[in-house]
Amino acid sequence: MYNQQDFYISTDKSKMDIDIIHQYLSEESYWAKGIPRDIVEKSVANAFCFGVFYKDKQVGFAKVITDFTTIAYLGDVFILNDYRGLGLSKLLLENIMNHPELQGLRRWILLTADAHELYKKFGWNNIKDPARWMEVHTKNPYQ
């Protein structure tokens, strides 16, 4: 159905399709339902973004919030439904975790409700000492 050579990963922000990213995050994701488009635009502008593309169409996305030296937060990771099951999430994670600008970091963090097994394949583990972690969490800020 799809030719694997027609898929690629890009960090070029000019290629990121804000309409597709916004639609997925605001309507399909469990973590950002209702997020306004301008918030997505600002988020993309201020993060290290990875797009998954089929030919010229964006079919997946992830962003890394980082100082490029000590820490990185991985978020907003998705593959559009029609393109799941093709190994694209693995391709995306390989590109992120092996990117030259993201090597030697002291800590990576993320939140996930359902993709633990995917992330474990790339060395991620549960937080070893959760009592050390704190957060300020605003539940459903977009609704």
Residue pairs with C-beta under 8 A, 6 or more apart in sequence:
2 54
2 83
2 86
4 86
6 54
6 55
7 52
7 53
7 54
7 59
7 86
7 88
7 91
8 52
8 53
9 50
9 51
9 52
9 53
9 91
9 92
9 95
10 50
10 51
10 53
11 48
11 49
11 50
11 51
11 99
12 51
13 44
13 45
13 49
15 51
15 53
15 58
16 44
16 49
16 51
16 58
16 61
17 51
17 57
17 58
18 37
18 40
18 41
18 44
20 58
20 61
20 80
21 40
21 44
21 58
21 61
21 76
22 35
22 37
22 40
22 41
24 61
24 78
24 80
25 31
25 32
25 35
25 40
25 76
25 78
26 32
26 33
26 34
26 35
26 36
26 37
26 40
26 142
27 33
28 78
28 81
29 76
29 78
30 113
31 76
31 111
31 113
32 76
32 142
33 140
33 142
33 143
34 140
34 142
34 143
35 142
36 142
39 142
43 63
43 76
44 63
46 65
47 63
47 64
47 65
48 63
48 64
48 65
48 66
48 68
48 101
48 102
49 61
49 62
49 63
49 64
50 61
50 62
50 63
50 64
50 92
50 95
50 96
51 58
51 60
51 61
52 58
52 59
52 60
52 61
52 79
52 83
52 88
52 91
52 92
53 59
54 83
59 79
59 80
59 82
59 83
59 88
60 78
60 79
60 80
60 83
60 88
60 89
60 92
61 76
61 77
61 78
62 74
62 75
62 76
62 77
62 78
62 92
62 96
63 74
63 75
63 76
64 72
64 73
64 74
64 75
64 96
64 102
65 72
65 73
65 75
66 72
66 73
66 102
66 105
68 101
68 102
69 104
69 105
70 105
70 106
70 107
71 105
71 106
71 107
71 108
71 109
72 102
72 105
72 107
72 108
72 109
73 108
73 109
73 110
74 96
74 108
74 109
74 110
75 110
75 111
77 89
77 92
77 110
77 115
79 88
79 89
79 92
89 115
89 118
90 118
90 121
93 118
93 119
93 121
93 122
94 122
96 102
97 122
97 123
108 124
110 119
110 124
112 119
116 124
127 133
